[in-house]
Amino acid sequence: MFEIVKRDGRARLGRLRTPHGDVETPCFMPVGTKASVKTVLPEELKAMGYRMILCNAYHLRVRPGDETVRRLGGLHRFMGWDGAILTDSGGYQIFSLLKTRTIKPEGVEFLSHVDGRPLFFTPEDVVDIQARLGSDLIMPLDYPVELPAAPAQTRAALDITLDWLGRSVRKWRQAPAGALFAIIQGGLSKELRKESVERSLVHDLPGAAVGGLSLGESKAELLEVLDYTSAMLPEAKPRYAMGIGTPSDLARAVAMGVDLFDCILPTRYGRTGWAFTSEGVVKIRNRRFAEDGGPLDPRCACRCCRGFSRAYLRHCFNVREILGPALLTHHNLSHYAGVMRRAREAIAAGRLAALVGGADAL
Amino acid sequence: MFEIVKRDGRARLGRLRTPHGDVETPCFMPVGTKASVKTVLPEELKAMGYRMILCNAYHLRVRPGDETVRRLGGLHRFMGWDGAILTDSGGYQIFSLLKTRTIKPEGVEFLSHVDGRPLFFTPEDVVDIQARLGSDLIMPLDYPVELPAAPAQTRAALDITLDWLGRSVRKWRQAPAGALFAIIQGGLSKELRKESVERSLVHDLPGAAVGGLSLGESKAELLEVLDYTSAMLPEAKPRYAMGIGTPSDLARAVAMGVDLFDCILPTRYGRTGWAFTSEGVVKIRNRRFAEDGGPLDPRCACRCCRGFSRAYLRHCFNVREILGPALLTHHNLSHYAGVMRRAREAIAAGRLAALVGGADAL
């Protein structure tokens, strides 16, 4: 399923085979939580070079419902995306975004973020939901904790995560639909991360994800945890850093041997008027762009930078025209695709260190 | 500037020459009030077959400012649209949408709809604004009245409109940038409409628009006024019905010899979940589409209908994903482009009557 084509230090150039095509790694996945990468059409994602995106099992369970998606031919057909799809389980949403939830021996009870109706998820349910969606890569229900967390809380959450992983694996082995990954938890504790890795690896799953990051820790802490955790993961399998990061984070994580990424930054920043450019972050609402006839990023050839000026983009944000957020999102995703392409090319050429050395300018 | 290629009854197949390319008529102009056709890129409009769009001088004066647009190379370059642009003057906005305004001998005083700052427009200003924008077709400041209106009010508004037209023409003749049209007012009064036509025609302008419709009158009244007013307009020049209408309205107006149209319906309806289809209006939020895997319009080949199901479109509206409004807008504009194409083909074949006979199904 995963083949390493070339190495450069700890970094790897790889090929991930999925039922919906091969994906070159390192790879960034645009976030399409509710079966839509906000403002962007599937054909545009493809044109940018994306071959895999991320959706969210919890959100799709709530609306339109995984049974509905299944009856309509699965998630790929539903959203018009014929590339690969990784679905996140919803653990992050349930434990980090919802204020109240109750953990019972069977699973987790919580209230829908949409209408407050009570929901109950077991690890087995979450595997089933993703099987019904037809996801290519499947994430088990996990329990990430907000950082900083008390050691006892991190410990308890890890135990639950590991217990649920075992149950997810048993359920999944009965009918392995997509490729199930383990999710490594353990907060900022090296010991707990190590234990999480060791007790997850016994299941010999197709890949492993480092979870529980971008949850309140500092950038240095994030990179440190990612560094020592990914170093403990098996060489031959894909490694996924969940919810990360800025372009420079991506380059640094690639150098640590991470293969897969997802993050809301390019899409969310795009909608709020922040653009990642070769000249740093551009806040397009700034008054100084009012009569700037130049492109958002002079070194970018995306549809936004080819066709529109900073002045026009600023105007669209000013008068609340959707084209503004849509064009900045398009640019940001193009920029991320470009960063990942450069990372892959750098690994192929054995020159990743140079890219990482200049990561702050990515 | 305007050439009639073929006639079918009162209908005409024509070619309008503009500094930004030829436009085949009858022609519908998508509305891009603030220099953006909401959710749609210029390249998409072109792919649908559009060659002319409408923007609004008043809105662009307020934000980003006509001087800013001029310094940035004009409106076409600003918004990335290399086809033709007609700008409306803002008379409709000032008189029909704003609650307070004061007419003075020089012009009209009112408060900005954005920040309440006082603004003052003279007819000369409005010609200047459109010259700065670089519009291909220019509309004079006019005074439309909401219907029904007292005869004295309609009379007074017409006198002001005619006075302003004279001043607009004098200003415009000094440096005729785009093609200035007269706007015919006169409410529902045949007599006043006739007077408006006669006193406007003395200026021998490149074209004439029928204004003051879609302002509270019934559909029958609208079509009646349009019918007798357009019949009085010169044969050899383009006729423009402002702010009209549904697909069936368009077909009927084409049969009356109207050449140009604009309307917010396809874009606004698209954003609110209403689609014009070959099977009538589809309200996509309806529960019965929840598991409907078919296209929005089985007889449409647009990007929306080719790529997405009714169930997916409904889902996008349900979870407030922008792709929903964007795809429905795309479809509606494609549908309108198709209706106009069919009207032009019907005139060319001498079969417009058949199209108009089935107009309710358009």
HADDOCK unambig.tbl for C-alpha pairs under 7 A between the chains (distance, minus, plus):
assign (segid A and resid 36 and name CA) (segid B and resid 321 and name CA) 6.90 0.50 0.50
assign (segid A and resid 38 and name CA) (segid B and resid 321 and name CA) 6.39 0.50 0.50
assign (segid A and resid 38 and name CA) (segid B and resid 322 and name CA) 6.43 0.50 0.50
assign (segid A and resid 38 and name CA) (segid B and resid 323 and name CA) 6.92 0.50 0.50
assign (segid A and resid 39 and name CA) (segid B and resid 322 and name CA) 5.55 0.50 0.50
assign (segid A and resid 39 and name CA) (segid B and resid 323 and name CA) 5.49 0.50 0.50
assign (segid A and resid 64 and name CA) (segid B and resid 315 and name CA) 6.27 0.50 0.50
assign (segid A and resid 68 and name CA) (segid B and resid 291 and name CA) 6.50 0.50 0.50
assign (segid A and resid 72 and name CA) (segid B and resid 291 and name CA) 6.71 0.50 0.50
assign (segid A and resid 72 and name CA) (segid B and resid 293 and name CA) 6.09 0.50 0.50
assign (segid A and resid 78 and name CA) (segid B and resid 312 and name CA) 6.11 0.50 0.50
assign (segid A and resid 79 and name CA) (segid B and resid 308 and name CA) 6.97 0.50 0.50
assign (segid A and resid 79 and name CA) (segid B and resid 312 and name CA) 6.58 0.50 0.50
assign (segid A and resid 80 and name CA) (segid B and resid 307 and name CA) 5.98 0.50 0.50
assign (segid A and resid 80 and name CA) (segid B and resid 308 and name CA) 6.20 0.50 0.50
assign (segid A and resid 291 and name CA) (segid B and resid 68 and name CA) 6.49 0.50 0.50
assign (segid A and resid 291 and name CA) (segid B and resid 72 and name CA) 6.71 0.50 0.50
assign (segid A and resid 293 and name CA) (segid B and resid 72 and name CA) 6.06 0.50 0.50
assign (segid A and resid 307 and name CA) (segid B and resid 80 and name CA) 5.96 0.50 0.50
assign (segid A and resid 308 and name CA) (segid B and resid 79 and name CA) 6.97 0.50 0.50
assign (segid A and resid 308 and name CA) (segid B and resid 80 and name CA) 6.22 0.50 0.50
assign (segid A and resid 312 and name CA) (segid B and resid 78 and name CA) 6.10 0.50 0.50
assign (segid A and resid 312 and name CA) (segid B and resid 79 and name CA) 6.57 0.50 0.50
assign (segid A and resid 315 and name CA) (segid B and resid 64 and name CA) 6.25 0.50 0.50
assign (segid A and resid 321 and name CA) (segid B and resid 36 and name CA) 6.90 0.50 0.50
assign (segid A and resid 321 and name CA) (segid B and resid 38 and name CA) 6.39 0.50 0.50
assign (segid A and resid 322 and name CA) (segid B and resid 38 and name CA) 6.42 0.50 0.50
assign (segid A and resid 322 and name CA) (segid B and resid 39 and name CA) 5.54 0.50 0.50
assign (segid A and resid 323 and name CA) (segid B and resid 38 and name CA) 6.92 0.50 0.50
assign (segid A and resid 323 and name CA) (segid B and resid 39 and name CA) 5.50 0.50 0.50
